[in-house]
């Protein structure tokens, strides 16, 4: 199989990869690409790097859109506060326009706790203490040769790309 055909197969794999969420389908397509293990390894490596670059680009876009959303939220809140203050100064509760109505309304009442110890027991919810294993300290203890009941150190393997 020549390089052009291999490249075509890898493009086909990328299309299947982008459109599929079934690992068995991806595995079958990957196994059908005829090339040496080194060539497959090189192509998989390049494909992973391409996906990582795309992931980083998406992350940057997320940050950009998050910051833009935050800026818009701040502007909207400022405009609402400005409009409410102006309406209250002038004693206006409602402004009707051809595109909508702005009005000032009371919010539902909210409870402010002034002395938590004075509240009767029937109005108090008891939340039990939470216990969560400290995995970092457990790992350090096991690495130091100490036995920790109910825990063990598991070593797994991963593919490293450099």
N, C-alpha and C positions, 0 to 999 in steps of 0.2 A: 504494500500500500504506500502510495507516495505522500509527500508532505501536504499537498493540496487536499487530498482525500481525508487525511488525518485532521487537518484544520476544519474541514467541513463537518466531520464527525464531532469535533469538540464544540463547534457552533450549535450543532443539533443538541448536544448534551446540555449546553447552556440554556437553550430554549426550553427543554424539558425541565431542567432544574428551576428555572424562573417560574414556570407554570404549574409545577407539581408540588404537592405536599405529602406524597407517598414515598417513603424511603425505598421500598422494594422496587418501584418503578425507576427510581434514580440509579439504584444498584445495577439493575438489568441493563439500562442504557450505558452506564459506565463500563460494564464488563463486555459489552458488545463492540467497544472501540478497540480495533486491532492495532496494537503497538507494543513495544517492549515495555517492561516494567519501569525502566529508567525514563522512557518517553512519557509513559503515563504519569509517573511521579513528577516529572518536570511540568507537565500540563496541569496536573492537579495543584501543584505548588503555585503556578501562575494564576490559576483560577481562584484559589484561596486569596492570593494577594489582591486580585481584582475585586473580589467581594469585600475584602477588608477596606479597600479604598472607597468603594461605594458606600459601605457602612459609615465611614468617617464623614463622607460628603453629606449623608443623610443626617448624621449627628450635628454637623455644622448648621444645616438647614433648620433642624429642630431648635437649636440655640437661637438662631436668627429669628425664627417665628415666635419662639417663647418671649424673647426680648421685645419684639414688635407688639405682641399681644399685651404684655405688661405695660408698655408705653401707652397703648390705646386704652387699656383699663384705667390707667392713671388720669388720662385726659378726660375720659367719660366721667369718672368720679369727680374731678375738679369742676367740670361744667355743671354737673348735677348740684354740687354744693353751692356753686356760684348762683345758679338759678334759684335754688331754694332760699338762700340768704336774701337775694334781691326781692323775692316774692314776700318773704316774712317781714322785711323792713317796710315794704309798702302795704302790708296787710292784705295781700292777694292770696287766696287759697287755690284758685284755678285759672288757667289760661287756656282758652280754646283757640285752635288755629285750624286752617283748612287741611293740615296734614296730621294733626293729632292734638291731644290734650295733655297738659302738665298740671298736676294737682298735688297739694301737700296733704298727707294723711297721717294719722297717728299709727305707730307701730303697735303690735300686740304687746301687752305688758310682759316684762321679763323679771325674774326673781333675782334680787341682789341679796347675797348672804352677808349679814352684818356681824353675826357671831355664830359660827358653826357649832360651838359647844352648847349653845342654848337651844338648839333645834331638837324637838322631841324625837325619840327613837323610831317612832312609826314613820317618820319622814327621812330616815337615813338608810342608805344602802351600804352594806358591809361588803367590801371587796377584799377577798383573801389575798395574802401575799403570793407573789409569783416566784417560782424557783426555776431558774434556767441554767443548765450546765455551762460552765465557762470553758469552751472547747480549747481556747488558747492555753490556758493554765493546765488543762488535762493533757494536751499534747506535750507540753514542756515536761510534765511529771513523767510521762511514759518514756519520752526520749532520755530522761535522766535515769531510767531504769526502775522507777517506782511503779507498782501495780495500782491501777485505779479500777475499783469494782464498777462493773456496768459500762466500761468503755474500753476500746482498743484502738490502736493506731492502724489505719488502713493506708497502704501506699498504692496509688494507681499510676497509670502511665498516660502520657499525652504526646501528641505530635508537636514537635518544636519546629518553627519556621524561622530561619535566620537570613 
